[in-house]
Amino acid sequence: MLSLLLTIFLIWLFFKLGIGLIKIFGFLLIAGLIFVFCAYLLIPFLALVAVGGLLFAAIR
């Protein structure tokens, strides 16, 4: 219930500040794409780099 009230308050605040609905949805879309990029591409890549570094250190 509190999150619903917070959402309604934020939408009202954005309209009062002159930030349109398209900008709000655009921000949410961009934030979602950044989350997907970090969750599915960046974290496994960093894990592979870490494992490769450990293997390099162990072999050397």
C-alpha positions as CSV (number, residue, x, y, z in Angstrom):
1,M,0.0,0.0,0.0
2,L,2.8,2.4,0.9
3,S,4.6,1.7,-2.5
4,L,1.3,2.5,-4.3
5,L,1.0,5.8,-2.5
6,L,4.7,6.5,-3.2
7,T,4.1,5.8,-6.9
8,I,1.1,8.0,-7.1
9,F,3.0,10.8,-5.3
10,L,6.0,10.5,-7.7
11,I,3.7,10.6,-10.7
12,W,2.0,13.7,-9.3
13,L,5.4,15.3,-8.6
14,F,6.7,14.6,-12.1
15,F,3.6,16.2,-13.6
16,K,4.0,19.2,-11.3
17,L,7.7,19.5,-12.4
18,G,6.7,19.3,-16.0
19,I,8.2,15.9,-16.7
20,G,5.9,14.1,-19.1
21,L,4.7,10.6,-19.1
22,I,6.8,9.7,-22.2
23,K,10.0,10.8,-20.3
24,I,9.0,8.7,-17.3
25,F,8.4,5.6,-19.4
26,G,11.6,6.3,-21.4
27,F,13.6,6.4,-18.2
28,L,12.0,3.2,-16.9
29,L,12.8,1.5,-20.3
30,I,16.4,2.7,-20.2
31,A,16.8,1.6,-16.6
32,G,15.4,-1.8,-17.4
33,L,17.8,-2.2,-20.4
34,I,20.8,-1.2,-18.2
35,F,19.7,-3.8,-15.6
36,V,19.3,-6.5,-18.2
37,F,22.7,-5.6,-19.6
38,C,24.4,-5.8,-16.2
39,A,22.6,-8.9,-15.0
40,Y,23.0,-11.1,-18.1
41,L,26.1,-9.8,-19.9
42,L,28.4,-7.9,-17.6
43,I,28.3,-10.1,-14.5
44,P,29.1,-13.4,-16.3
45,F,31.9,-11.6,-18.3
46,L,33.4,-10.4,-15.0
47,A,33.1,-13.9,-13.5
48,L,34.9,-15.4,-16.6
49,V,37.7,-12.8,-16.2
50,A,38.0,-13.6,-12.5
51,V,38.2,-17.4,-13.2
52,G,40.7,-16.8,-15.9
53,G,42.8,-14.7,-13.6
54,L,42.7,-17.4,-10.9
55,L,43.7,-20.0,-13.5
56,F,46.5,-17.9,-14.7
57,A,47.8,-17.3,-11.2
58,A,47.5,-21.0,-10.3
59,I,49.3,-22.2,-13.5
60,R,52.0,-19.6,-13.2
